[in-house]
Amino acid sequence: MRKNIHIAAIILLMSYVCPLAAQQAVFINSGKIKFERKVNTFAAMPIFLKQTRTVTDDQLAAYMQEYRSNSPQFWADTFNLYFKGEETLYQPGNPDMGFSESFQIPVAYKNKVYSNLSAGTALTQKQAFEQVFFIKDAVKNVKWKLTEETREIAGYECHRANTLLFDSIYVVAFYTDEIPTRGGPESFNGLPGMILGIAIPYQHITIFAQSVVGLDTAPDKWKLPAPEKNTLISNSDFNSKTAKMLKQFGLTSSWVQFFMDL
């Protein structure tokens, strides 16, 4: 009788322990994340048109009505982020992609960012119009405010954090501590785990993970930005050079400049 009670107690205990064990998080230290970056052009285009003075205020409504009739609402492209420990590489899913003719923004569509988070450095390759820039600088120091809000992204429970960039641009991030690498898409980093979602409401830009795959990968397998004969510049030099380019092409716009600075 006592033996039967003992066996029953063990079975009952296992019925509690097994589900708990099944719910334990599986941490991933290396792999590939597919991101989709979307720009809501129906909302961003009026900002762009006003700032660049492409059309007059009284022409804006008619222009946007025609634009909505002939253009997709979202300019969407995909990027892959490879990560291993404290190193990440973010690059276009389609390296041969061109910029969106309908959205008229020939910038920031081929960003490639290699980050060494332990060393605190980043090497970035960006294309603006027909010119390629190679930028070597410190990783961005972003001061995040953590919140209690959570949401699921690509099968992972993610925690929300907020920040202000350039003291005025509100950014929302969602990160998971099930991927310990403190990186993320573009140059975003600095949270207690991998950033799987970014929303920049005023700029009408979102970058969200579509899938996460754990795989054996490492920097020696990645095709990193290769400056070759190009001169490495800093972020401040890049901002100065591209501001002059935008002015030359009549695209002087804080929206475009921020998009280039991601």
GUZAKOL-637254 format. One record per residue (C-alpha): x, y negated, z; residue in three letters. Coordinates in steps of 0.02 Angstrom, whole numbers, plus 50000, padded with zeros to 5 digits. Each point is the difference from the previous one (the first is absolute). Example, Ala and Ser with C-alpha at 12.3 -4.5 7.8 and 13.67 -1.06 7.14 Angstrom:
REM GUZAKOL-637254
506155022550390ALA;500694982849967SER;
END
This chain:
REM GUZAKOL-637254
500005000050000MET;501394987950051ARG;500945004749841LYS;498484995649894ASN;499794983450089ILE;501854996249972HIS;499865003849814ILE;498434989449986ALA;500884985550085ALA;501455001149876ILE;498815000249852ILE;499064985050071LEU;501634990650026LEU;500565003749823MET;498354993549932SER;500464983050074TYR;501855000349960VAL;499895005749818CYS;498884985749937PRO;501114987550091LEU;501545007449918ALA;499154999049830ALA;499684981650029GLN;501814995850034GLN;500724987849874ALA;501225006649871VAL;501394987449983PHE;500784997249828ILE;501784993449988ASN;500225000549811SER;498814999549854GLY;499114989949868LYS;498534988050017ILE;498974994249851LYS;499344982250020PHE;498744990449898GLU;500214981249994ARG;498444990449950LYS;499684981749966VAL;498214994049994ASN;500174989049846THR;498234993350012PHE;500514991850165ALA;501834996449964ALA;499814992849826MET;499074984150056PRO;501414996550125ILE;501305002749864PHE;499064989149875LEU;499774985750122LYS;501795000050063GLN;500755000849825THR;498694988049931ARG;499745011849854THR;498204994349985VAL;499114984850069THR;498815001450147ASP;498474997549890ASP;500585013949883GLN;500375012650138LEU;498265007550018ALA;499815003249813ALA;501765007149988TYR;499705012150143MET;498325005449929GLN;500855005149838GLU;501455007950094TYR;498835010950103ARG;499135005749841SER;501595005549913ASN;501255004950136SER;500085013150138PRO;499724993850176GLN;501555008450069PHE;501764999949935TRP;500625016650068ALA;501685008749991ASP;500835014250094THR;501645001250094PHE;500925014550082ASN;500904998550165LEU;501335013050039TYR;500595001050180PHE;501295009550100LYS;500344995350180GLY;500364981450002GLU;500184997749812GLU;498644996549873THR;499854996749813LEU;498444991649930TYR;499844999749812GLN;498704999549859PRO;499075016249968GLY;500164996049815ASN;501704992049966PRO;499474995749822ASP;498474990150051MET;499754982549935GLY;499214985150085PHE;498154996449991SER;499694989349846GLU;498234996150058SER;500594993950170PHE;501414989649923GLN;501245003650142ILE;501635007149928PRO;500805002050171VAL;500135012850142ALA;499415014849896TYR;501645009850004LYS;500604997050178ASN;501235012950064LYS;500524998850183VAL;501315010650089TYR;500034997350189SER;501255006450125ASN;499044996550159LEU;501355005650121SER;501254988349916ALA;498704986349983GLY;500354997149814THR;498995000549840ALA;500475000649816LEU;498594994349887THR;499794999749812GLN;498674988149934LYS;499484995049826GLN;499294982949958ALA;499544997149820PHE;501465008049906GLU;501324997350135GLN;500555012950129VAL;500604994650172PHE;500975010350127PHE;499794993950179ILE;501025005850148LYS;499494993450170ASP;499445004950174ALA;498355009250015VAL;498584988250040LYS;499764996750185ASN;498125000550020VAL;499194996850170LYS;498485011250011TRP;498564999350123LYS;499345017550037LEU;498125003050021THR;498885014350059GLU;499155002149830GLU;500305015949901THR;499515006949830ARG;500435015149896GLU;501114997849847ILE;500575014549890ALA;499525012250137GLY;500954991150140TYR;499324990650149GLU;500724982549986CYS;500104985850125HIS;499714982049952ARG;501254985850022ALA;499914981749945ASN;501274986749959THR;500224983049919LEU;501274998049861LEU;500724982749969PHE;498944994350149ASP;498415000049896SER;499725016049899ILE;498985012550100TYR;500505018249974VAL;499185015950066VAL;501005016250008ALA;499525017850045PHE;501385011850057TYR;500105018050058THR;501185006350135ASP;499905017449923GLU;501324993849876ILE;501384992950112PRO;500864990049861THR;499674981650038ARG;499824994849820GLY;498614996549877GLY;499574993849826PRO;500974985649923GLU;501064992250139SER;498785002850143PHE;500735008650153ASN;500224998850188GLY;498515009550070LEU;500075015950107PRO;499815011249848GLY;499714999949813MET;498854986549931ILE;498695008249890LEU;498914984749968GLY;500244981449971ILE;498624987149973ALA;500344981749964ILE;498244992549999PRO;500344982349938TYR;501125006349860GLN;498715013649958HIS;501365013349997ILE;499925017450074THR;501305014150002ILE;499325016550066PHE;500695017750000ALA;499055012549894GLN;501005015450049SER;501435005650112VAL;501075015249959VAL;501345007050114GLY;501515005549898LEU;501875001850010ASP;500694983849930THR;501474988750038ALA;500824984049936PRO;501275009949897ASP;498525006449897LYS;499264982749972TRP;500334988249856LYS;500444984450099LEU;500054982349931PRO;501624998349903ALA;500644982149986PRO;501445004749883GLU;500624983549930LYS;498554990050070ASN;500414988650144THR;499215004150166LEU;499014985750074ILE;499114996850165SER;498134998150026ASN;500174981150015SER;500974999449836ASP;498665010649917PHE;498624988550062ASN;500944984849936SER;500345007549828LYS;498235006549975THR;499224983650056ALA;500944991649859LYS;499445013449878MET;498174998250050LEU;500124981249977LYS;500795002449829GLN;498575011449944PHE;498664989050078GLY;499565012850134LEU;500374989650154THR;498905008950127SER;500225004750182SER;498955015649963TRP;501215006049866VAL;501534995650104GLN;499345009950148PHE;499615014749886PHE;501804999749941MET;500644999350179ASP;499115015950060LEU;
END
